[in-house]
């Protein structure tokens, strides 16, 4: 960009910075959400809850399906990018 456009767009710098920060936060949240280690840990906690009688078999099945879906998506993302950090 030229100097004039930079000067004209200067008032929007905080908005551009905020948008960047939001994108970074969303990417980090997705990285954690689709992290296979995190998903496996959640599966383990879910099984512990079932064994302790804190949830029913039906609740377990539904939550387990959701976690397994996330794990499948994580595997596809990892295979597609090589590191699983971006879709």
FENKA-V808483 format. One record per residue. RES is the residue in one small letter. OMEGA is omega as a letter, one per 40 degrees, with the letter a starting at -180 (999 if undefined). Layout:
res=RES omega=OMEGA
res=RES omega=OMEGA
This chain:
res=x omega=i
res=x omega=a
res=x omega=a
res=x omega=a
res=x omega=i
res=x omega=i
res=x omega=a
res=x omega=a
res=x omega=a
res=x omega=i
res=x omega=a
res=x omega=a
res=x omega=i
res=x omega=i
res=x omega=i
res=x omega=i
res=x omega=i
res=x omega=i
res=x omega=i
res=x omega=a
res=x omega=i
res=x omega=i
res=x omega=i
res=x omega=i
res=x omega=i
res=x omega=i
res=x omega=i
res=x omega=i
res=x omega=i
res=x omega=i
res=x omega=i
res=x omega=a
res=x omega=a
res=x omega=i
res=x omega=a
res=x omega=i
res=x omega=i
res=x omega=a
res=x omega=i
res=x omega=i
res=x omega=i
res=x omega=i
res=x omega=i
res=x omega=i
res=x omega=i
res=x omega=i
res=x omega=i
res=x omega=i
res=x omega=i
res=x omega=a
res=x omega=i
res=x omega=i
res=x omega=a
res=x omega=i
res=x omega=i
res=x omega=i
res=x omega=i
res=x omega=i
res=x omega=i
res=x omega=a
res=x omega=a
res=x omega=a
res=x omega=i
res=x omega=i
res=x omega=i
res=x omega=a
res=x omega=i
res=x omega=i
res=x omega=i
res=x omega=i
res=x omega=i
res=x omega=i
res=x omega=i
res=x omega=i
res=x omega=i
res=x omega=i
res=x omega=a
res=x omega=i
res=x omega=a
res=x omega=a
res=x omega=a
res=x omega=i
res=x omega=i
res=x omega=a
res=x omega=i
res=x omega=a
res=x omega=999
